[in-house]
Amino acid sequence: MKATLITGASGGIGEAFARRLAEEKHNLVLVARSEDKLAALCDELMLEHGITAHYVAIDLNDYQADLRLFKETINHDLEVDWLINNAGFGSMGPFADLDLERELDMVGLNVMALVALTHRYLQLMLDAGEGTIINVSSTTSFQPLPFMATYAATKAFVTSFSEAIAEEYRPHNIRVLALCPGGTDTNFFDVAKIDEPIRMKGMQTPEEVVENALNALERGKTTIVSGWKNYVVSRAAIHVPNPLVTKAVARVLRPKVEKDPDQAEDEDDS
């Protein structure tokens, strides 16, 4: 049975993909850590749209999680012809102040798990003669980002990797899309521990991002920046030297992420 596998499917853009594709009668494999949310979403989508929805509650940073997920779909005779690598998270702050293990976990989830799942399911798509892969990147992938250095670097990898394999496998009827949202109304900012003052106005909804992604696929695009404002900003950043971009971003973010020395001293004394 053909199925669409979506990671990070318990909320945000992943859940929006699940709901939209269920409407289009895709059978689904939903992947995230939250079993309760996945089970409820599967039940809802099966009842409403008459599809088959399977879930796998797993932490993709666990040892050989990608292999266990792959075997799970094989054992259930699920032919994954659409793969949506959406799972990921970010962090914010001076790099040396951030928790090292969490930064490494970010690299593991945003990069290593994405590469592993893409490699495993791409083999099956080649055997089937068709397939679709959507790798969720970010507008931060187009320039270095002070105080979100690791996150932006992982997304730069995702965009570059996706664009490269998109061209490699174009002759094999495999569609690969790097989806680059800007600020989106999800729980990303809460997970990244980013305060309200830097959240952008006019953020897109997850549904708008999904709509733009599916339209881009239909047009044969390999990269899509979701939202025209995000597109303009990302294109402008490409044509500005990186030192100027990083200085400008740091000037805006530094007061928001670095503690006042007097305040820090008071906290130490308390």
N, C-alpha and C positions, 0 to 999 in steps of 0.2 A: 504494500500500500504506500503510495506517495505521500510525503508529509513535509511540512515546513518546520524546521527547528529554529527556535528563538531563544537565545540566552538573555538573562536579565529580564525575564518575561513577567515578573510579578508586579511591575509598576512602570510608570513613565513611558518612554518611547517603546520599550519592549512590549508592554501591555497594549499600547495603541496599535502596534503591528499585529498582535494576536487578534484583537477585535476586528480590525479592518480585513485581515486575510481570512478570518472565519466567515465574514460576510461574503467573501468571494469563494467560499466553499473549499478552502485549503484545510486539509487535515493537519493537526498541529502536534508538535512536541515542545512543550514549554519547560524551560530550565531556569532555575534560580535556587536560592538557599531556603526560601520560605515555603515549606510544604503546604501549610494551611492556605496561603494565598493562591498557590498554584492549583491546588485541588478545587477550590471554590471557583476559580476562573475557568478551569476545564469543564466543570459541571455546568456552569452558566452557558458557555459557548456551545457545548454539545446540545444542550436543551434548546437553545435559541436558534441554532443554525443547522442542526442535523449533521454535524461533522463528527469525526473521531478526534479526540484530544487526549494526549498522553502527557504526563508530566514526570520530570526527574528532579527531585530535590537534592542538590549537590553543590558543594563549594568548589568551583573550578580551579581554585588555588591548591586544593588538596593533591597529594601525590597521585599521579596517574589518573586524575579525574577525567581528563579528556578521553583516555582510553576506556574507562568504565562507562562513560556516557555513550561512546561510539558502540561498544559491545551491547549496551542496553537497547539501542535502536536496531541493531542487527538481530538480536535475539527476539525482538518483537516484530520482525519482518517489516520494518519501517524504512522505506526508500526515501532518504532525505534528498529532495531535489531543489529545495530552497534552504539556505542557511543564512540566518541573520545573527551575526555576532554583535550583540548589543551590550553585553555585560561589561561593566567598567566603573571606575570611580576616580575621584580626584582628591587633591589636598591643596591647602594654601598656607603659606607662611614662609619665613626665612628657612632655607633648605636645612641648615645645620640644626635648627630648632625642631624640625619635624621628626616623628618617630621613624627610625630606620626600617624596622620590620614592616611598617605600613607602606612605606615608599617601595620596598621590594615587592610586597604583595601587589601594589598597583602595577608595577612592571609585569609581574606574573600574570595578572588578570587581563590587563589592557593589551598586552603584547603576546606573551607566551601562549596563553590559552587560545587566543584568537588564531595565532599561527598554527597551533596544533590541530584545532578543529577544522580550519580551512584545509589543511593538508589531508586530513583523514577523509573528509566528505568530498573533496575535490576528486579524489581517486574514483569514488563511486559515480560521481557525475560524469566523469570521462567515460566510464564503462557504459553508462546509460545514454551518452551522446547529447546530454543537455543538462543545464543546471543554472542556478542563480545564487549568488553570494552577495550579501549586503554587509559591509563592515562599517559599524558606526564609529566615525572619527569625530572631529570637532573643528570649528573655525580656528581654534588655538593651534592647529597643526601647521599653519602657514607662517608662524613666526615664533621665536623664542619668547617665553613669558616669565619674567621675573616674579618670584613668589608663588608661581605654579610651575616650576621648572620641570619637575618629573612628569607631571600630567601632560604638559604641552609636548614634551619630547616623545612620550608614548604615542600621542595622537599623530605627531609628525611621521612616526614609523608606520602607523596604520594607513595613513593616506598614501604614502610612498609605496608601501607594500601592495596595497590594493590596486593602485594605478598600474604597477608593473605587471602583476599577474593578470589584470584585465586584458592587457595587450597580448600576453603570452597565450591566453586561452580563448581569445576572440575567434580564431579559426575553428575552434572545437565546440562552438555553440554554447559556451559558458559565459554568462553575464556576471561581471563583478563591478560593484558600485561602492565607492567610498562616500558615505553620507556624512556631511559636515554640518551639524546643527550649530547655531550660536546659543545664546541663552534660551533655555527651554523651561517651561513651567513644570518641573519635576522636583523630586527630593534631592537632586544632585547637590545643591548648595548646602543642604543640611548635612548630608553625608560627608561633604568636603569641609564642613565646619567653616563655611564662608558666611560672614555676617550680612545682614540685610542691606547696609549702605552700598555695597558694590553690586548688588543684584541689578541687572539691567532692566530699564523700562521697555515695555513693548515686547516682552518675551513671547516666543511662539508657543502654541500648545503642542503637545506630542502628536495630536492628530494632524496638525498642519505639517509637521516634519515628515510624518509618514506619507501624507498625500504628495508632498514634493519629491520624496524618494521614489515612489511608485511611478510618478510622471517621468522622472529622470530615466528610470529603467526603460520605459516605453520609448523614450527618445534615443536610446542607445548610449546614454552618458556613462562615463566611468567615474566621474566625481560630481557631486552636487553640493553646493553651499545653500542650505535651506534659509530662505528669506532674502529679499532683495537688499535690505539694509546690511545684513551680514555679508552678502556677496560683495557689495561695494567696499566695505571695510576690509575684507580679506584680500580683495584685489589690490587695494591701495597699499596694504601692508607689504605685499610682495614686492612692490616697486620702491619701497623706502628701505634704505640700508638698515640692517639689523641693529647696529649700535644706536641709531636714532629711535627705533621702535622700542628697544629695551629701556632706554633712558626715559622715554615718555611714559611707558607703562609703570616703571619703577617709581617715577615721580608721583603718579596717582595712587599707587597701592602702598607705598612705603608707610605713609602716616596711618594707614588702616591696619597694618599687620605688625608693625614694630611697636613695642611697648615704650611708653615714655620713661626715660631713665629714672626720674624721681619717683614715678609710680611703682616701677619695678623694685626700687630700693625700699619703699614703704611696705610692699608686699613681703619682701624678704624679712623685714623686721617684725612682722606681725606674728 
